[in-house]
């Protein structure tokens, strides 16, 4: 199984159709998706995955949790070291 990290961009708050299609491809391939919890692209990715009902997601956090739309497994960044 493939694990994919989707990095955040503070300048992005909505996903275009191309990114949505790429996320849908990851869903079809049953990838584990690591995504942050910030109020930007992270939240947009979480929303996209939530609308698809996709559960194979791990929310990464640095400090206090900000967004975890589907109560995904949480992984503090300090544990990745």
VOGU-425351 format. One record per residue: residue in three letters; y, z, x of N, C-alpha, C in turn; residue number from 1. Coordinates in Angstrom, 3 decimals. Atoms other than C-alpha are relative to their C-alpha. Layout:
<pt "ALA",<Y,Z,X>,<Y,Z,X>,<Y,Z,X>,NUM>,
...
! end
This chain:
<pt "UNK",<-1.177,0.000,0.844>,<0.000,0.000,0.000>,<1.249,0.000,0.896>,1>,
<pt "UNK",<-1.231,0.134,-0.753>,<3.474,-0.888,1.267>,<1.029,1.011,-0.485>,2>,
<pt "UNK",<-1.107,-0.900,0.317>,<6.343,1.610,1.407>,<1.286,-0.681,0.413>,3>,
<pt "UNK",<-1.276,0.671,-0.235>,<9.898,0.280,1.160>,<1.125,1.002,-0.173>,4>,
<pt "UNK",<-1.205,-0.813,0.128>,<13.154,2.116,1.820>,<1.136,-0.899,-0.428>,5>,
<pt "UNK",<-1.157,0.761,0.464>,<16.161,0.865,-0.103>,<1.225,0.830,0.334>,6>,
<pt "UNK",<-1.176,-0.726,-0.479>,<19.336,1.932,1.687>,<1.179,-0.168,-0.923>,7>,
<pt "UNK",<-1.136,0.014,0.909>,<22.461,2.727,-0.120>,<1.211,-0.690,0.605>,8>,
<pt "UNK",<-1.305,0.531,-0.347>,<25.809,1.041,-0.054>,<0.994,0.605,-0.978>,9>,
<pt "UNK",<-1.002,-0.629,0.873>,<28.803,2.918,-1.394>,<0.845,-1.040,-0.730>,10>,
<pt "UNK",<-0.806,1.052,0.612>,<30.477,-0.388,-2.211>,<-0.708,-0.655,-1.182>,11>,
<pt "UNK",<0.779,0.647,1.058>,<27.700,-1.412,-4.632>,<-0.348,1.024,-1.069>,12>,
<pt "UNK",<0.375,-0.900,1.090>,<27.306,0.194,-8.033>,<-0.838,-0.709,-1.063>,13>,
<pt "UNK",<0.839,0.784,0.913>,<25.538,-2.637,-9.910>,<-0.816,-0.994,0.813>,14>,
<pt "UNK",<0.877,0.937,-0.695>,<22.677,-4.870,-8.918>,<0.142,-1.383,-0.606>,15>,
<pt "UNK",<-0.029,1.357,0.534>,<22.858,-8.632,-9.214>,<-1.428,-0.428,-0.337>,16>,
<pt "UNK",<1.304,0.484,0.466>,<19.987,-10.706,-10.607>,<-0.985,-0.202,1.155>,17>,
<pt "UNK",<0.886,0.225,-1.145>,<18.610,-11.552,-7.159>,<-0.636,1.308,0.447>,18>,
<pt "UNK",<0.530,-1.308,-0.402>,<18.248,-7.891,-6.201>,<-0.955,0.520,-1.075>,19>,
<pt "UNK",<0.887,-0.414,1.090>,<16.764,-7.130,-9.621>,<-1.351,-0.694,0.081>,20>,
<pt "UNK",<1.252,0.759,-0.140>,<14.177,-9.868,-9.109>,<-0.823,0.507,1.184>,21>,
<pt "UNK",<0.711,-0.514,-1.171>,<13.323,-8.522,-5.652>,<-0.617,1.367,-0.298>,22>,
<pt "UNK",<0.566,-1.292,0.406>,<12.851,-5.012,-7.085>,<-1.206,-0.208,-0.907>,23>,
<pt "UNK",<1.129,0.291,0.887>,<10.622,-6.466,-9.803>,<-1.219,-0.476,0.787>,24>,
<pt "UNK",<1.109,0.442,-0.851>,<8.541,-8.129,-7.084>,<-0.663,1.205,0.679>,25>,
<pt "UNK",<0.557,-1.219,-0.603>,<8.123,-4.746,-5.351>,<-0.838,0.767,-1.018>,26>,
<pt "UNK",<0.749,-0.667,1.071>,<7.003,-3.294,-8.684>,<-1.345,-0.701,-0.199>,27>,
<pt "UNK",<1.242,0.769,0.187>,<4.431,-6.081,-9.148>,<-0.987,0.255,1.125>,28>,
<pt "UNK",<0.855,-0.259,-1.159>,<3.117,-5.341,-5.659>,<-0.367,1.478,0.121>,29>,
<pt "UNK",<0.279,-1.436,0.048>,<2.919,-1.605,-6.528>,<0.416,0.717,1.286>,30>,
<pt "UNK",<-0.515,-0.635,-1.216>,<5.000,-0.623,-3.503>,<0.522,1.398,-0.316>,31>,
<pt "UNK",<-0.682,-1.283,0.093>,<6.110,2.945,-2.939>,<1.440,-0.263,0.399>,32>,
<pt "UNK",<-1.408,0.271,-0.261>,<9.894,2.810,-3.133>,<0.711,1.309,0.289>,33>,
<pt "UNK",<-0.826,-1.131,-0.389>,<12.016,5.334,-1.261>,<1.440,-0.392,-0.268>,34>,
<pt "UNK",<-1.389,0.309,0.329>,<15.555,5.459,-2.602>,<0.808,1.292,0.021>,35>,
<pt "UNK",<-0.870,-1.164,-0.068>,<18.476,7.795,-2.099>,<0.442,0.480,-1.371>,36>,
<pt "UNK",<-0.438,-0.618,1.256>,<20.220,9.912,-4.726>,<1.516,-0.068,-0.186>,37>,
<pt "UNK",<-1.461,0.080,0.075>,<23.877,8.908,-4.232>,<0.462,-0.770,-1.244>,38>,
<pt "UNK",<-0.604,0.678,1.147>,<26.216,7.637,-6.960>,<0.510,-1.378,0.414>,39>,
<pt "UNK",<-0.374,1.346,-0.443>,<26.194,4.027,-5.793>,<-1.212,-0.896,-0.222>,40>,
<pt "UNK",<1.162,0.880,0.126>,<23.485,1.452,-5.149>,<-1.275,0.799,-0.256>,41>,
<pt "UNK",<1.187,-0.834,0.227>,<20.941,4.295,-5.055>,<-0.235,0.215,-1.489>,42>,
<pt "UNK",<0.130,-0.267,1.429>,<21.626,5.163,-8.670>,<-0.298,-1.281,-0.774>,43>,
<pt "UNK",<0.268,1.275,0.660>,<21.655,1.499,-9.693>,<-1.466,-0.395,0.169>,44>,
<pt "UNK",<1.418,0.301,-0.237>,<18.223,1.032,-8.091>,<-0.861,0.922,-0.847>,45>,
<pt "UNK",<0.755,-0.940,0.835>,<16.924,4.186,-9.793>,<0.030,-0.431,-1.466>,46>,
<pt "UNK",<-0.108,0.437,1.397>,<18.237,2.894,-13.142>,<-0.865,-1.218,-0.265>,47>,
<pt "UNK",<0.815,1.210,0.162>,<16.567,-0.487,-12.656>,<-1.475,0.368,-0.086>,48>,
<pt "UNK",<1.403,-0.406,-0.006>,<13.239,1.129,-11.816>,<-0.349,0.798,-1.250>,49>,
<pt "UNK",<0.229,-0.805,1.210>,<13.598,3.549,-14.743>,<-0.138,-0.888,-1.228>,50>,
<pt "UNK",<0.106,0.887,1.164>,<14.178,0.719,-17.229>,<-1.330,-0.737,-0.021>,51>,
<pt "UNK",<1.317,0.642,-0.092>,<10.912,-0.808,-15.980>,<-1.133,1.021,-0.149>,52>,
<pt "UNK",<1.018,-1.044,0.122>,<9.112,2.548,-16.312>,<-0.788,0.204,1.280>,53>,
<pt "UNK",<0.726,-0.078,-1.271>,<8.150,2.397,-12.630>,<0.045,1.420,0.551>,54>,
<pt "UNK",<0.121,-1.383,-0.433>,<6.923,5.731,-11.294>,<-0.286,0.178,1.486>,55>,
<pt "UNK",<0.371,-0.125,-1.409>,<5.922,4.988,-7.695>,<1.265,0.025,0.861>,56>,
<pt "UNK",<-1.308,-0.124,-0.621>,<9.312,6.175,-6.448>,<0.143,1.401,0.580>,57>,
<pt "UNK",<-0.318,-1.284,-0.614>,<10.369,8.931,-4.084>,<1.505,0.028,0.226>,58>,
<pt "UNK",<-1.444,-0.167,-0.169>,<13.979,10.147,-4.237>,<0.252,0.781,1.281>,59>,
<pt "UNK",<-0.356,-0.657,-1.250>,<15.366,10.991,-0.808>,<1.312,0.749,-0.196>,60>,
<pt "UNK",<-1.255,-0.711,0.132>,<18.023,13.636,-0.581>,<0.424,0.625,1.304>,61>,
<pt "UNK",<-0.599,-0.643,-1.158>,<20.339,15.002,2.026>,<0.886,1.101,-0.557>,62>,
<pt "UNK",<-0.748,-1.101,0.601>,<21.474,18.424,0.912>,<-0.449,0.228,-1.428>,63>,
<pt "UNK",<0.296,-0.279,1.407>,<21.684,19.132,-2.813>,<-0.254,-1.294,-0.772>,64>,
<pt "UNK",<0.357,1.178,0.797>,<20.072,16.689,-5.256>,<1.140,-0.386,-0.934>,65>,
<pt "UNK",<-1.071,0.505,0.863>,<22.641,14.509,-7.043>,<-0.550,-0.785,-1.182>,66>,
<pt "UNK",<0.550,0.843,1.069>,<20.628,11.965,-9.046>,<-1.494,-0.196,0.213>,67>,
<pt "UNK",<1.434,0.268,0.013>,<16.948,11.765,-9.893>,<-0.332,-0.324,-1.449>,68>,
<pt "UNK",<0.022,0.397,1.400>,<16.811,9.794,-13.121>,<-1.331,0.196,-0.700>,69>,
<pt "UNK",<1.315,-0.110,0.651>,<13.065,10.003,-13.764>,<-0.817,1.171,0.540>,70>,
<pt "UNK",<0.698,-1.141,-0.589>,<12.222,13.274,-12.021>,<-1.099,-0.451,0.960>,71>,
<pt "UNK",<0.935,0.494,-1.010>,<10.560,11.397,-9.180>,<-0.272,1.084,1.032>,72>,
<pt "UNK",<0.265,-0.872,-1.135>,<8.971,13.157,-6.270>,<1.253,0.008,0.875>,73>,
<pt "UNK",<-1.193,-0.140,-0.833>,<11.737,14.448,-3.976>,<-0.430,0.252,1.434>,74>,
<pt "UNK",<0.295,-0.180,-1.404>,<11.680,14.218,-0.209>,<1.311,0.238,0.748>,75>,
<pt "UNK",<-1.206,-0.245,-0.817>,<14.429,15.927,1.829>,<-0.069,-0.823,1.273>,76>,
<pt "UNK",<-0.043,0.862,-1.187>,<15.526,13.631,4.674>,<-0.439,0.739,1.248>,77>,
<pt "UNK",<0.374,-0.743,-1.208>,<14.975,16.395,7.224>,<-1.525,-0.019,0.215>,78>,
<pt "UNK",<1.456,0.045,-0.123>,<11.216,16.100,6.507>,<-0.497,-1.335,0.555>,79>,
<pt "UNK",<0.397,1.306,-0.537>,<11.191,12.469,7.704>,<0.000,-0.017,1.526>,80>,
<pt "UNK",<-0.087,-0.037,-1.463>,<11.851,13.488,11.314>,<-1.307,0.334,0.630>,81>,
! end
